[in-house]
Every structure is written in structure tokens, then in C-alpha cells.
Amino acid sequence: MIAPPALSGIQAIAVPAPRARGPSVRAGASTGARPGVSPPGYPSAAAAPTWPAEHFADPTTRRAGADGGALIAGYRGWFGADRAAEEEEWVPPARIRGALPPDLAGSYFKLCIGVLSRAGERLENVYDGDGLVARVSFPGDGTAHFLSRIVRTPEFEEEEAQGRWLFPSVFSKRSPSGARFNNPLRIANKNPANVQFVRLAGGLFTCGDGGLPCKLDPATLDTVASRCTTFGPGDPRRPDIGYPYQGSHSRVAPGPGGAGPERLCSLCRDRAGRDARSGRSGVPLRLTEWAMDGRVAGTTDYLMEGETVGLLHDWVVTENFYVVPQNPLRLNLGALLTGYALGRRSLVSCFDFDGEGDVRLHVIPRPGGKFDGEPARVVPMGPGFVFHLVNGYETDGGRGLVVDCVPKRAVDFASYSIGSTDAITEEAYSAAGRPNFNYLERWGVDLEAGAGVRSRVMDAACEFPRVRDTGGGVEGRPSRHAYVCSSRVVGEDGASGPFQAVSKVTVGVGAGARGPLSAADVAVASWDAGHRRLVMEPLFVPRAGSSEEDDGYVLVHAYDWERRESALAVLDARDLPAGPVAEVVLPSVLPNGLHGIWSPEYYGPGEA
């Protein structure tokens, strides 16, 4: 069995033949350290106060220490707030710290968890909560407009009208309708539309893994259609999406073979079952390519054989391949028919994780690409569990791949409730909770050999990776820079902490494709938000007219648990340690959330 890599330096993680294991190998010194930095020089006027220096402490030396309990309590309070406010305002100048860059013009949309409690009954898991869209719009004149609205799915509207929970959801174990039993045959659950966006042909959609998208008006954030079966313009019921479960993550990739205009690529799935044509069992997938005007440019149907769960959250698309990870999960029918049916287990807790099984990459040729017509390849990449991938691109003329991702070593859906405030404890961030931490890895995949090599990239635990994906984006192409939210605690014993820093990770193109990374291949620069603040997913925004991959800004929402204050920080992507060039303090606390998207279009009102 692979020994867990030590939290020091670049780590080469052996990827042996399926089911076999080997030791991890140290291959370099730590690259995470950096000297402490001072807060930025904000104007001294009372309308724009500075943050204390503690917000920019060195993340590699600071520990949770005596304030660890207070931090955890603050995190729990923020993570599980009952209901978010729906608000609109021009942000007063007194709440804009620093100066917003004049070339930051457009709109930032963020999906958060909006509703967790009705009539005194609180959901057990935040990821069952209804989605809230928060938009900060920048006209480019130093001002900012804020708007937030709850996504009004049909289920939300009915529950709102009756004032109670009505529909089953993936992470909750009881029947919200008040029935004594759950129906074990009803696998369809409420789609809270709270995970990610799709932006195509002027349309804005919210997606979750449990159903079909909702369409929003990007100017008003009103929900204009639900259960949409297309991302194209016109009739939202046009049957372009082939299956009832639209994946949360889409990708903007180069045209097949690297030629032609970019395309939006989306993944949807059906329930697990037996394929009528082949007689094989698995989860049917449909991979759809959309032209930027909203027309369907091509589809690929694929059966992921042996899959019984269908928890397919993220993927990457290269010039010639779709790359879809399959985690080592199995549906526990006994738990479904007994624990779930009796209301003692959630649906997701009926998923068994195989700690000895491999994450398998399904590498599927794109139609019209260099390998069109060739069979898909399935490459085992060793144990673990992957929610999010960073980027992927081809090497050696398509004979190999580089895939960056943030896997964790293990996941136990039955006892460790992802998204539950009960899981936010000091013990969870100690060495005992280490299997549940996510670490950035580079995977080099040899498609001809059907094998790969894994390298740990940085010491700090991290999640929610982003790259430049708009305005000359790098998805599916060779890229150097990624942005993650990360822990400011790097303990020698393996301890970690909540995400309180933003890190820019730079890795050489092609490094780690055929062998382990070295320390010289990697550079890490971080902004430490400080012991009082927690951060969400960072988002890269290209500078207008820029062509360099890292020429732009990083936007990140930060929450101060002592002041109970939310702010959107604007960082220079080329100098994260210098801290924010500006911060926009929001009118009230913005709940914890998942993903966001940038649009160069300004969707706010005309005048402040």
C-alpha cells in the first residue's frame, strides 16, 4: 500500500499496476515557504482603513495555536448560516478599501448556499441548501454594484410556499416530507442548483450534479427557466442535453485537434444500468460540444463500464481527448434498502469507497480530432478520490497527458459528512483527519503504456483550483499557473487548517509528464488572509487585452469571523504576497459557497 507522502517538499507518488502499492519517494525540498510580507499601502483616509499586519502572516510558520477553537467556531458559524439575505446596492465608497483597477470591468458571479433552515428545521448538510447567486459588477470607474438572489427552482418555490422542506436530497438522511420511510427506489433528488455556472451565447445557467440546469437573467438574476435541456438560446426545452443529470462542470476547450474556434464542452449522465445494445452495465455518458453561438457542434455517447454510483463531478478536455475520472466507489444496495429506506442514512452514505481501488482515467477521443475513431483508453492512476481537476493537456504528440488535480487519499461518506458542520472540528484538521485533506498533484499519463506517475506539488492542503479560463484561456492547452485556496497551517505532524490563504502554483510545462517533479519545477506564491479570515475559491480574471497567462487579477471572497464581515479581495495575479490592491466590503455576510464565473460584460445598472 502506498505510504502517505510526508508534508515536506515535492513528492513523487508511485503509481503501480492496478491494486498493487509501493512506497512514496521524497524528491526535493519544500517550495512552500516565503518571507512574511506587509499589508498593502491603502490610503490613510478613514473611508479606506488598512487591515492589521496579522492578515499577511507567513502561512508556512503560523499555526492555529491558542485561537484554534475560536477559528473552528467561527468557521462553523459561517459554514452553516441558516438563510442568506437577498440584497442590491451600489457599494458605498467607504466600503471600498484601496482603489479598484480601472481595467477590471465586468461581472463576477458566485454561487453560495442560500437556504439551510425552514420552520425551525435545519438541513443536515449545507450542500443540500438552495443556491444563492451573488454578483459583483465593475463598470470600470472605481465603483462596484452588488446583487444577490436565490435560485428559484420549482422545488424551492413549492417549499417556500408551504414553509417547510418537502423534497429528498442527496446528503440528508431523513425524509423531509415527514413520511416515515424513504423510497429506496427513488434515486431522483432535489437539485438545489448550487454548484457551478455555464455561460454561453448570452445565457447564464446554474448547474448541480443532481438534475438539469436553471437559466438566469444575468442582469436581474431572476430565474427564467428551470430543468433546461439546452444551453443554447431560444426554447430552453430544446432536447440538446441527452440525459437527466447534467454535470456541474463544463470546460471551454480548443476545437478538435487544436483547430478552429473554442467550444464549450459539457457532460451529462443517466442512471446506472445495462446497455441494451452491448449488454454491458455501467453509467451512460453524453459529452456535448457547443459552438459559442449556442449550437450543438457534436456529441459523443460513452458507457462508463462498471460504474454504479455516477458521482462524476469534474473532468478535463484536451485538444483530442475527453478525460473523465472514475473514483473507486460502489453503491451499497444493502445500505440503500435498509438504512436509507428507514431514514437512518443519506443517499450519499450508501456509496462505499474502496481504499485499495484505483482512480481510473477514461481517455475518450474527441470527434474530429487526431484520434477520432480509436477506442477509449482507461488508465489506473492509483488510490484516492478526486472531486476537482485543474487542467489537462497532451504531450508527445498525443501519446501522453499531463493532468493536474487535487485528490484526497480517502473519503468515507458513511462517517465523514462532507458539507456537515459536525465535520468541522479541531480533530478534523489534526493529523488524524489527514486522509480527508486535498493536495495538489501532477499526473503524468503514458497512454501507450496505460500507466502513469503522480507527484505531490505543494505542501499545504488546498482545493477549488482555477486557471485562466476566459479571454485567451488555457483550458486543454499547456499551462503553467493555477490558483487554489489553501491552508495557512503546514504541520510537521500532518496537521492542516481551514482555507485561509490563496496560492498561485507555477509548474513547468511538461514537467512531471514522464517522471517525478523536482523542486526546481515548482514555485508557490501565497496571500495569507490571516487567522481571522476564511477564503473561498479564487477566480482568475485576465487584464483587458493581455496575452500572458498570468497577466490579470485574482478575485476571492473572504470572511472575517470576528467582525462577521464579507469582502471581495482583488489581488494582482503576478504578486499575490503583496495582498489586495482593493477590497469590496459586502452589505452583509456572504454564505460559504462553491464555484464562480467571470463575464467581461457589465450587468449592473447604469448609474451609481
MARNU-338671 format. One record per residue (C-alpha): x, y, z; chain; residue number from 1; residue in one letter. Coordinates in steps of 0.2 Angstrom, whole numbers. Each point is the difference from the previous one (the first is absolute). Example, Ala and Ser with C-alpha at 12.3 -4.5 7.8 and 13.67 -1.06 7.14 Angstrom:
2
NODE	c1	c2	c3	chain	resi	resn
NODE	62	-22	39	A	1	A
NODE	6	17	-3	A	2	S
end
This chain:
608
NODE	c1	c2	c3	chain	resi	resn
NODE	0	0	0	A	1	M
NODE	6	17	-4	A	2	I
NODE	7	9	15	A	3	A
NODE	-7	18	3	A	4	P
NODE	12	13	-7	A	5	P
NODE	8	10	14	A	6	A
NODE	-5	18	0	A	7	L
NODE	17	7	-5	A	8	S
NODE	5	4	-18	A	9	G
NODE	-4	-7	-17	A	10	I
NODE	-5	-18	1	A	11	Q
NODE	0	-13	-13	A	12	A
NODE	-14	-12	3	A	13	I
NODE	2	-17	-8	A	14	A
NODE	-14	-6	-11	A	15	V
NODE	2	-19	-2	A	16	P
NODE	-10	-13	-9	A	17	A
NODE	-19	0	5	A	18	P
NODE	-3	-6	18	A	19	R
NODE	19	0	4	A	20	A
NODE	8	13	11	A	21	R
NODE	18	6	3	A	22	G
NODE	8	13	11	A	23	P
NODE	1	19	-3	A	24	S
NODE	16	7	-4	A	25	V
NODE	7	17	6	A	26	R
NODE	7	10	-15	A	27	A
NODE	3	18	6	A	28	G
NODE	0	13	13	A	29	A
NODE	-16	11	5	A	30	S
NODE	-4	14	-12	A	31	T
NODE	-15	6	10	A	32	G
NODE	10	12	11	A	33	A
NODE	1	19	-2	A	34	R
NODE	5	15	10	A	35	P
NODE	-14	9	10	A	36	G
NODE	-7	15	-9	A	37	V
NODE	-8	17	5	A	38	S
NODE	-17	5	-4	A	39	P
NODE	-3	11	-15	A	40	P
NODE	1	19	1	A	41	G
NODE	-18	4	0	A	42	Y
NODE	-5	19	1	A	43	P
NODE	0	6	18	A	44	S
NODE	-17	8	-1	A	45	A
NODE	-13	-6	12	A	46	A
NODE	-10	-6	-15	A	47	A
NODE	13	-13	-5	A	48	A
NODE	8	-7	16	A	49	P
NODE	14	-13	-1	A	50	T
NODE	0	-18	6	A	51	W
NODE	12	-4	15	A	52	P
NODE	16	-8	-5	A	53	A
NODE	-6	-17	7	A	54	E
NODE	-10	-2	-16	A	55	H
NODE	16	-3	-9	A	56	F
NODE	9	-12	11	A	57	A
NODE	11	-13	-7	A	58	D
NODE	-11	-16	-4	A	59	P
NODE	14	-12	2	A	60	T
NODE	4	5	18	A	61	T
NODE	-16	5	8	A	62	R
NODE	-10	-13	9	A	63	R
NODE	-18	0	7	A	64	A
NODE	7	1	17	A	65	G
NODE	-10	7	14	A	66	A
NODE	-13	7	-11	A	67	D
NODE	-4	-17	-9	A	68	G
NODE	-16	-2	9	A	69	G
NODE	-6	17	-4	A	70	A
NODE	4	-2	-18	A	71	L
NODE	-9	-17	-1	A	72	I
NODE	-15	8	9	A	73	A
NODE	0	15	-12	A	74	G
NODE	1	-12	-15	A	75	Y
NODE	-14	-10	6	A	76	R
NODE	-11	15	2	A	77	G
NODE	4	6	-18	A	78	W
NODE	-1	-17	-8	A	79	F
NODE	-17	-3	7	A	80	G
NODE	-10	16	0	A	81	A
NODE	-18	-3	-1	A	82	D
NODE	-6	12	-14	A	83	R
NODE	9	13	-11	A	84	A
NODE	-7	18	-3	A	85	A
NODE	-5	4	-18	A	86	E
NODE	7	18	-2	A	87	E
NODE	5	13	-13	A	88	E
NODE	10	16	2	A	89	E
NODE	13	11	-7	A	90	W
NODE	15	-4	12	A	91	V
NODE	3	17	9	A	92	P
NODE	18	7	-3	A	93	P
NODE	3	-2	19	A	94	A
NODE	-1	-19	-2	A	95	R
NODE	12	-1	-15	A	96	I
NODE	18	-2	8	A	97	R
NODE	14	5	-12	A	98	G
NODE	-4	5	-18	A	99	A
NODE	-9	-12	-12	A	100	L
NODE	11	-2	-16	A	101	P
NODE	-8	10	-15	A	102	P
NODE	3	-15	-11	A	103	D
NODE	-10	-12	11	A	104	L
NODE	-17	2	-9	A	105	A
NODE	-13	-13	-1	A	106	G
NODE	-10	-11	12	A	107	S
NODE	5	-14	12	A	108	Y
NODE	-14	-13	4	A	109	F
NODE	2	-11	16	A	110	K
NODE	-11	-14	5	A	111	L
NODE	-2	-2	19	A	112	C
NODE	-12	-10	11	A	113	I
NODE	-15	11	3	A	114	G
NODE	-13	-10	10	A	115	V
NODE	4	-13	14	A	116	L
NODE	-15	2	12	A	117	S
NODE	-19	0	-2	A	118	R
NODE	-13	1	14	A	119	A
NODE	14	-4	13	A	120	G
NODE	6	-15	-9	A	121	E
NODE	18	1	-6	A	122	R
NODE	7	-11	-14	A	123	L
NODE	14	-12	6	A	124	E
NODE	11	5	-14	A	125	N
NODE	4	17	-8	A	126	V
NODE	1	-7	-18	A	127	Y
NODE	-18	-4	1	A	128	D
NODE	-4	18	2	A	129	G
NODE	-8	11	-14	A	130	D
NODE	12	9	-10	A	131	G
NODE	3	19	2	A	132	L
NODE	8	10	-15	A	133	V
NODE	10	15	6	A	134	A
NODE	7	12	-14	A	135	R
NODE	12	14	2	A	136	V
NODE	1	11	-16	A	137	S
NODE	14	12	-4	A	138	F
NODE	-4	14	-13	A	139	P
NODE	18	4	0	A	140	G
NODE	-1	17	8	A	141	D
NODE	6	-5	18	A	142	G
NODE	-18	-5	6	A	143	T
NODE	-9	-16	3	A	144	A
NODE	-18	-6	0	A	145	H
NODE	-6	-15	10	A	146	F
NODE	-15	-11	-3	A	147	L
NODE	-5	-17	7	A	148	S
NODE	-15	-11	-3	A	149	R
NODE	-5	-18	4	A	150	I
NODE	-2	-12	-14	A	151	V
NODE	-19	-3	-1	A	152	R
NODE	-1	-18	-6	A	153	T
NODE	-17	-8	0	A	154	P
NODE	4	-9	16	A	155	E
NODE	5	16	9	A	156	F
NODE	-16	8	-5	A	157	E
NODE	-10	-14	6	A	158	E
NODE	9	-1	17	A	159	E
NODE	0	19	2	A	160	E
NODE	-19	0	-3	A	161	A
NODE	-3	-14	13	A	162	Q
NODE	14	6	12	A	163	G
NODE	8	-16	2	A	164	R
NODE	12	-13	-8	A	165	W
NODE	-9	-12	-12	A	166	L
NODE	12	-8	-11	A	167	F
NODE	14	-13	3	A	168	P
NODE	18	5	-3	A	169	S
NODE	16	-9	-2	A	170	V
NODE	9	4	16	A	171	F
NODE	-15	-1	13	A	172	S
NODE	-5	-16	8	A	173	K
NODE	-18	4	5	A	174	R
NODE	-15	2	-11	A	175	S
NODE	-4	19	0	A	176	P
NODE	-18	-3	-5	A	177	S
NODE	-3	-8	17	A	178	G
NODE	-3	-17	-6	A	179	A
NODE	6	-14	11	A	180	R
NODE	10	-9	-14	A	181	F
NODE	10	6	-14	A	182	N
NODE	-3	-9	-17	A	183	N
NODE	16	-9	-4	A	184	P
NODE	-5	-1	-18	A	185	L
NODE	-1	19	-2	A	186	R
NODE	17	5	-4	A	187	I
NODE	-5	16	-8	A	188	A
NODE	3	14	13	A	189	N
NODE	-3	19	1	A	190	K
NODE	13	10	-10	A	191	N
NODE	4	15	10	A	192	P
NODE	9	8	-15	A	193	A
NODE	14	5	12	A	194	N
NODE	17	-5	-8	A	195	V
NODE	6	8	-16	A	196	Q
NODE	-5	11	-15	A	197	F
NODE	0	-2	-19	A	198	V
NODE	1	16	-10	A	199	R
NODE	-4	-2	-19	A	200	L
NODE	-7	11	-13	A	201	A
NODE	-6	13	12	A	202	G
NODE	-8	-13	11	A	203	G
NODE	4	-3	18	A	204	L
NODE	-4	-17	8	A	205	F
NODE	3	-8	17	A	206	T
NODE	4	-18	1	A	207	C
NODE	0	-14	14	A	208	G
NODE	5	-18	-2	A	209	D
NODE	-18	-5	4	A	210	G
NODE	-11	6	-14	A	211	G
NODE	-1	12	-15	A	212	L
NODE	5	18	0	A	213	P
NODE	-9	16	4	A	214	C
NODE	1	15	-11	A	215	K
NODE	2	17	7	A	216	L
NODE	-1	18	-6	A	217	D
NODE	18	6	3	A	218	P
NODE	-6	18	2	A	219	A
NODE	-14	-3	13	A	220	T
NODE	5	-18	6	A	221	L
NODE	-18	-5	-2	A	222	D
NODE	-3	-18	-3	A	223	T
NODE	-8	-1	-18	A	224	V
NODE	0	-18	-3	A	225	A
NODE	3	-16	10	A	226	S
NODE	4	-18	-5	A	227	R
NODE	8	6	-16	A	228	C
NODE	5	-12	-14	A	229	T
NODE	11	11	-9	A	230	T
NODE	13	13	3	A	231	F
NODE	-4	8	-17	A	232	G
NODE	-11	16	-3	A	233	P
NODE	-19	-1	-3	A	234	G
NODE	-11	-14	7	A	235	D
NODE	8	-6	16	A	236	P
NODE	-9	-17	-3	A	237	R
NODE	9	-4	-16	A	238	R
NODE	7	-18	3	A	239	P
NODE	18	3	-2	A	240	D
NODE	5	-7	17	A	241	I
NODE	-2	-18	-2	A	242	G
NODE	-2	-7	18	A	243	Y
NODE	-8	6	16	A	244	P
NODE	16	4	10	A	245	Y
NODE	10	14	-7	A	246	Q
NODE	18	1	8	A	247	G
NODE	4	15	10	A	248	S
NODE	16	4	-10	A	249	H
NODE	2	5	-18	A	250	S
NODE	16	4	-9	A	251	R
NODE	5	12	-13	A	252	V
NODE	12	-9	-11	A	253	A
NODE	9	3	-17	A	254	P
NODE	-9	-7	-15	A	255	G
NODE	3	-19	-4	A	256	P
NODE	18	-3	-5	A	257	G
NODE	5	18	7	A	258	G
NODE	-8	8	-16	A	259	A
NODE	-15	11	-2	A	260	G
NODE	-9	11	13	A	261	P
NODE	-2	-5	18	A	262	E
NODE	-14	-10	6	A	263	R
NODE	-10	-2	16	A	264	L
NODE	1	-19	5	A	265	C
NODE	-13	-7	12	A	266	S
NODE	-3	-17	8	A	267	L
NODE	-17	-8	5	A	268	C
NODE	-4	-17	6	A	269	R
NODE	-14	-12	2	A	270	D
NODE	-3	-12	14	A	271	R
NODE	10	-16	2	A	272	A
NODE	-7	-15	-10	A	273	G
NODE	3	-13	-14	A	274	R
NODE	3	7	-17	A	275	D
NODE	-13	-8	-12	A	276	A
NODE	12	0	-15	A	277	R
NODE	16	-7	8	A	278	S
NODE	-8	-9	15	A	279	G
NODE	13	8	11	A	280	R
NODE	-4	9	16	A	281	S
NODE	6	17	6	A	282	G
NODE	-5	18	-1	A	283	V
NODE	-4	8	-17	A	284	P
NODE	9	16	-4	A	285	L
NODE	-4	13	-13	A	286	R
NODE	14	13	-4	A	287	L
NODE	-6	15	-10	A	288	T
NODE	10	13	-9	A	289	E
NODE	-9	17	-2	A	290	W
NODE	5	14	-12	A	291	A
NODE	2	16	9	A	292	M
NODE	-17	6	-9	A	293	D
NODE	-9	-14	10	A	294	G
NODE	-1	-13	-14	A	295	R
NODE	4	-18	3	A	296	V
NODE	16	-4	-9	A	297	A
NODE	1	-18	4	A	298	G
NODE	-4	-14	12	A	299	T
NODE	9	-15	7	A	300	T
NODE	-9	-14	9	A	301	D
NODE	10	-11	12	A	302	Y
NODE	-3	-14	12	A	303	L
NODE	10	1	16	A	304	M
NODE	1	-19	3	A	305	E
NODE	-1	-6	18	A	306	G
NODE	-6	17	7	A	307	E
NODE	-15	-2	12	A	308	T
NODE	0	17	9	A	309	V
NODE	2	13	-14	A	310	G
NODE	9	13	11	A	311	L
NODE	8	9	-14	A	312	L
NODE	4	18	5	A	313	H
NODE	14	6	-10	A	314	D
NODE	10	-4	-16	A	315	W
NODE	12	8	-12	A	316	V
NODE	0	2	-19	A	317	V
NODE	16	0	-10	A	318	T
NODE	3	4	-19	A	319	E
NODE	-4	-19	-4	A	320	N
NODE	-7	-8	16	A	321	F
NODE	-14	1	13	A	322	Y
NODE	8	-6	16	A	323	V
NODE	-13	-6	13	A	324	V
NODE	6	-6	17	A	325	P
NODE	-9	-15	8	A	326	Q
NODE	2	-1	19	A	327	N
NODE	0	-17	9	A	328	P
NODE	-18	0	6	A	329	L
NODE	-13	-13	1	A	330	R
NODE	-19	2	4	A	331	L
NODE	-4	-10	16	A	332	N
NODE	-17	-8	-4	A	333	L
NODE	-1	-6	17	A	334	G
NODE	2	17	8	A	335	A
NODE	-12	7	-13	A	336	L
NODE	-14	-12	3	A	337	L
NODE	2	0	19	A	338	T
NODE	8	16	7	A	339	G
NODE	-5	12	-13	A	340	Y
NODE	-18	-7	-1	A	341	A
NODE	-2	1	19	A	342	L
NODE	7	18	0	A	343	G
NODE	16	-5	9	A	344	R
NODE	12	4	-14	A	345	R
NODE	1	13	-14	A	346	S
NODE	1	-5	-18	A	347	L
NODE	18	5	-1	A	348	V
NODE	4	-11	15	A	349	S
NODE	-5	-15	-10	A	350	C
NODE	16	2	-11	A	351	F
NODE	14	-11	6	A	352	D
NODE	18	6	-3	A	353	F
NODE	13	-13	-5	A	354	D
NODE	16	6	8	A	355	G
NODE	10	-13	-10	A	356	E
NODE	-8	4	-16	A	357	G
NODE	7	12	-13	A	358	D
NODE	-6	16	-7	A	359	V
NODE	-3	-4	-19	A	360	R
NODE	2	13	-13	A	361	L
NODE	-11	-3	-15	A	362	H
NODE	9	8	-15	A	363	V
NODE	-13	1	-14	A	364	I
NODE	4	7	-18	A	365	P
NODE	-9	15	-5	A	366	R
NODE	-9	0	-16	A	367	P
NODE	9	9	-14	A	368	G
NODE	16	-1	9	A	369	G
NODE	17	-9	-4	A	370	K
NODE	-6	-16	8	A	371	F
NODE	-18	0	-5	A	372	D
NODE	-6	-18	-2	A	373	G
NODE	12	-8	11	A	374	E
NODE	-6	-9	16	A	375	P
NODE	0	8	17	A	376	A
NODE	14	-4	12	A	377	R
NODE	-2	-2	19	A	378	V
NODE	16	3	10	A	379	V
NODE	1	-4	19	A	380	P
NODE	8	14	9	A	381	M
NODE	1	-8	18	A	382	G
NODE	-11	3	15	A	383	P
NODE	-9	15	6	A	384	G
NODE	-15	10	-4	A	385	F
NODE	-1	15	-12	A	386	V
NODE	-14	14	0	A	387	F
NODE	9	13	-9	A	388	H
NODE	13	1	-14	A	389	L
NODE	10	15	-5	A	390	V
NODE	4	-2	-18	A	391	N
NODE	7	-13	-12	A	392	G
NODE	10	0	-16	A	393	Y
NODE	8	-12	-12	A	394	E
NODE	19	-4	-2	A	395	T
NODE	10	-10	-12	A	396	D
NODE	-12	4	-15	A	397	G
NODE	-15	-7	10	A	398	G
NODE	9	-16	6	A	399	R
NODE	0	7	18	A	400	G
NODE	-10	12	11	A	401	L
NODE	4	12	15	A	402	V
NODE	-15	1	12	A	403	V
NODE	0	11	15	A	404	D
NODE	-12	-4	14	A	405	C
NODE	-3	1	18	A	406	V
NODE	-4	-17	7	A	407	P
NODE	-2	-6	18	A	408	K
NODE	6	-16	6	A	409	R
NODE	-16	-7	6	A	410	A
NODE	-19	5	2	A	411	V
NODE	-12	-9	12	A	412	D
NODE	-18	6	-5	A	413	F
NODE	-7	-10	14	A	414	A
NODE	9	8	15	A	415	S
NODE	8	16	-7	A	416	Y
NODE	-13	11	-6	A	417	S
NODE	7	11	-13	A	418	I
NODE	-10	17	2	A	419	G
NODE	-6	-3	18	A	420	S
NODE	4	12	13	A	421	T
NODE	3	-15	12	A	422	D
NODE	15	-4	-11	A	423	A
NODE	8	17	4	A	424	I
NODE	10	-4	16	A	425	T
NODE	18	3	6	A	426	E
NODE	3	-19	-1	A	427	E
NODE	-5	0	-18	A	428	A
NODE	14	11	-4	A	429	Y
NODE	13	-9	10	A	430	S
NODE	11	-14	-6	A	431	A
NODE	-15	-12	3	A	432	A
NODE	-10	9	-14	A	433	G
NODE	14	0	-12	A	434	R
NODE	-8	-14	-12	A	435	P
NODE	-14	13	-4	A	436	N
NODE	12	14	-5	A	437	F
NODE	2	5	-18	A	438	N
NODE	17	3	-7	A	439	Y
NODE	5	6	-17	A	440	L
NODE	8	-14	-11	A	441	E
NODE	7	-1	-18	A	442	R
NODE	-5	-16	-9	A	443	W
NODE	11	-5	-15	A	444	G
NODE	-10	-12	-11	A	445	V
NODE	9	-12	-12	A	446	D
NODE	-15	-5	-12	A	447	L
NODE	10	-13	-9	A	448	E
NODE	6	-9	16	A	449	A
NODE	-17	3	8	A	450	G
NODE	9	6	16	A	451	A
NODE	5	16	9	A	452	G
NODE	10	9	13	A	453	V
NODE	-6	11	14	A	454	R
NODE	9	15	8	A	455	S
NODE	-5	10	15	A	456	R
NODE	2	18	-5	A	457	V
NODE	-2	10	16	A	458	M
NODE	0	-3	19	A	459	D
NODE	-15	9	5	A	460	A
NODE	-17	-8	-1	A	461	A
NODE	-11	9	-13	A	462	C
NODE	-16	-1	-11	A	463	E
NODE	-10	10	-13	A	464	F
NODE	13	2	-14	A	465	P
NODE	-2	12	-14	A	466	R
NODE	10	5	-15	A	467	V
NODE	-2	13	-13	A	468	R
NODE	-16	-6	-8	A	469	D
NODE	-6	16	-9	A	470	T
NODE	8	13	-12	A	471	G
NODE	13	-11	-7	A	472	G
NODE	-3	-14	12	A	473	G
NODE	12	-15	2	A	474	V
NODE	-12	-14	3	A	475	E
NODE	5	-15	-10	A	476	G
NODE	17	8	-5	A	477	R
NODE	17	0	8	A	478	P
NODE	-1	12	15	A	479	S
NODE	12	5	14	A	480	R
NODE	-11	8	14	A	481	H
NODE	-14	-5	11	A	482	A
NODE	-9	8	15	A	483	Y
NODE	-6	-9	15	A	484	V
NODE	-7	4	17	A	485	C
NODE	12	-7	13	A	486	S
NODE	3	-3	18	A	487	S
NODE	12	12	9	A	488	R
NODE	5	-14	12	A	489	V
NODE	13	-13	-6	A	490	V
NODE	3	-11	15	A	491	G
NODE	15	-12	1	A	492	E
NODE	-12	-13	7	A	493	D
NODE	-12	2	-15	A	494	G
NODE	-12	12	9	A	495	A
NODE	-9	13	-12	A	496	S
NODE	-13	13	2	A	497	G
NODE	-15	8	-9	A	498	P
NODE	4	10	-16	A	499	F
NODE	7	17	5	A	500	Q
NODE	12	3	-14	A	501	A
NODE	0	1	-19	A	502	V
NODE	15	-8	-9	A	503	S
NODE	6	2	-17	A	504	K
NODE	9	-16	-6	A	505	V
NODE	12	1	-15	A	506	T
NODE	6	-16	-7	A	507	V
NODE	10	-2	-16	A	508	G
NODE	-9	-6	-16	A	509	V
NODE	3	-18	-2	A	510	G
NODE	9	-2	17	A	511	A
NODE	-6	-16	8	A	512	G
NODE	-7	-8	-16	A	513	A
NODE	12	-15	0	A	514	R
NODE	9	1	17	A	515	G
NODE	-2	8	17	A	516	P
NODE	0	19	2	A	517	L
NODE	15	8	8	A	518	S
NODE	1	15	11	A	519	A
NODE	7	10	-14	A	520	A
NODE	-16	-3	-10	A	521	D
NODE	-12	9	12	A	522	V
NODE	-2	17	8	A	523	A
NODE	-14	5	12	A	524	V
NODE	-5	18	5	A	525	A
NODE	-14	2	13	A	526	S
NODE	-11	14	7	A	527	W
NODE	-3	-4	18	A	528	D
NODE	-17	7	5	A	529	A
NODE	4	-1	19	A	530	G
NODE	-6	-10	14	A	531	H
NODE	-17	9	1	A	532	R
NODE	-5	-3	-18	A	533	R
NODE	-6	-15	-10	A	534	L
NODE	1	0	-19	A	535	V
NODE	-10	-7	-14	A	536	M
NODE	5	-6	-18	A	537	E
NODE	11	12	-9	A	538	P
NODE	-4	6	-18	A	539	L
NODE	12	6	-13	A	540	F
NODE	-5	15	-10	A	541	V
NODE	11	5	-15	A	542	P
NODE	5	18	-2	A	543	R
NODE	-8	8	-15	A	544	A
NODE	10	-3	-15	A	545	G
NODE	13	-11	9	A	546	S
NODE	7	-16	-8	A	547	S
NODE	12	-6	14	A	548	E
NODE	-8	-14	9	A	549	E
NODE	2	8	17	A	550	D
NODE	-3	18	-5	A	551	D
NODE	-16	5	10	A	552	G
NODE	-8	0	17	A	553	Y
NODE	-6	-14	12	A	554	V
NODE	-17	3	9	A	555	L
NODE	-4	-9	16	A	556	V
NODE	-14	2	13	A	557	H
NODE	7	1	18	A	558	A
NODE	-10	-1	16	A	559	Y
NODE	6	8	16	A	560	D
NODE	-7	-11	14	A	561	W
NODE	3	12	14	A	562	E
NODE	-7	15	-9	A	563	R
NODE	-13	-10	-9	A	564	R
NODE	4	9	-16	A	565	E
NODE	1	-6	-18	A	566	S
NODE	12	8	-13	A	567	A
NODE	5	-3	-18	A	568	L
NODE	19	1	-1	A	569	A
NODE	8	5	-16	A	570	V
NODE	18	-6	-2	A	571	L
NODE	13	3	-13	A	572	D
NODE	3	-18	-7	A	573	A
NODE	18	4	-3	A	574	R
NODE	3	5	19	A	575	D
NODE	-12	-9	11	A	576	L
NODE	11	2	16	A	577	P
NODE	-2	19	-2	A	578	A
NODE	-18	-2	6	A	579	G
NODE	-16	8	-8	A	580	P
NODE	1	15	-11	A	581	V
NODE	-18	3	5	A	582	A
NODE	-14	-8	11	A	583	E
NODE	-18	2	-2	A	584	V
NODE	-9	-2	16	A	585	V
NODE	-18	-8	-3	A	586	L
NODE	-16	6	9	A	587	P
NODE	-1	-15	10	A	588	S
NODE	8	-17	3	A	589	V
NODE	1	-10	-16	A	590	L
NODE	-3	-19	4	A	591	P
NODE	13	-13	-4	A	592	N
NODE	-1	-6	-18	A	593	G
NODE	8	-10	-14	A	594	L
NODE	4	7	-17	A	595	H
NODE	0	16	-10	A	596	G
NODE	1	7	-18	A	597	I
NODE	6	16	-8	A	598	W
NODE	-8	10	-14	A	599	S
NODE	8	14	-9	A	600	P
NODE	-18	7	-2	A	601	E
NODE	-5	13	13	A	602	Y
NODE	-18	-5	6	A	603	Y
NODE	-3	13	14	A	604	G
NODE	-11	15	-2	A	605	P
NODE	5	16	-9	A	606	G
NODE	4	12	13	A	607	E
NODE	6	0	18	A	608	A
end
